[in-house]
Amino acid sequence: MAKKTVKKKRFVMTDEHYTAQSYVFRIGYKIYPMVYPDGYRIAVQLGDNIKIGEKTFSPHKDEWSEQIWDLYMQIYKRDKQKGLI
């Protein structure tokens, strides 16, 4: 029996992604990749507070950039739900 190939869902940015990114920048967040010997980790900075994710992303794939866009959306949707936007 042949192996079944799993297709990865293709990441598609929408206007809402850009709106979320603008909002997150405006309120002072900086989200960026940090280089480690085994790949990238995502850093989230607000003022002087920096949190570095535990998950390491391969430098040969776009997973880390997709994760950054996901974080923009999470922050935006969280604040929108709280009525802060």
QUIHUTA-V666747 format. One record per residue. SS is DSSP state (H for helix, E for strand, - for the rest). PSI is psi in whole degrees, -180 to 180 (999 if undefined). OMEGA is omega in radians with two decimals (999 if undefined). Layout:
ss=(SS;SS)
psi=(PSI;PSI)
omega=(OMEGA;OMEGA)
This chain:
ss=(-;-;-;-;-;-;-;-;-;-;-;-;-;-;H;H;H;H;H;H;H;H;H;H;H;H;-;-;E;E;E;E;E;E;E;E;-;-;E;E;E;E;E;E;E;E;-;-;E;E;E;E;-;-;-;-;E;-;-;-;-;-;H;H;H;H;H;H;H;H;H;H;H;H;H;H;H;H;H;H;H;-;-;-;-)
psi=(134;149;141;126;139;120;132;138;127;133;127;122;145;175;-31;-33;-43;-36;-44;-44;-45;-43;-48;-42;-43;-36;2;4;147;125;124;159;145;136;129;163;-30;6;-149;146;149;129;137;121;133;108;-128;-7;125;129;131;127;155;-27;136;132;144;138;-11;3;166;14;-39;-38;-36;-37;-38;-45;-38;-39;-40;-48;-40;-46;-45;-49;-37;-48;-34;-42;-34;-8;18;-11;999)
omega=(-3.10;3.10;3.11;3.13;3.14;3.11;3.10;3.11;-3.10;3.13;3.14;3.12;3.12;3.07;3.13;3.09;3.14;3.06;3.13;3.14;3.13;3.13;-3.10;3.08;-3.06;-3.13;2.97;3.11;2.94;-3.14;-3.03;3.09;3.03;-3.09;3.05;-3.11;-3.09;3.11;-3.12;2.94;-3.08;3.09;3.07;-3.08;3.03;-3.03;3.13;-3.12;3.11;3.04;-3.13;-3.13;-3.14;-3.09;3.10;-3.13;3.13;3.10;-3.08;-3.13;-3.13;-3.09;-3.09;3.14;3.08;3.12;3.09;3.11;3.09;3.12;3.05;-3.11;-3.14;-3.14;3.14;-3.12;3.11;-3.12;3.11;3.13;3.13;3.14;-3.11;-3.12;999)
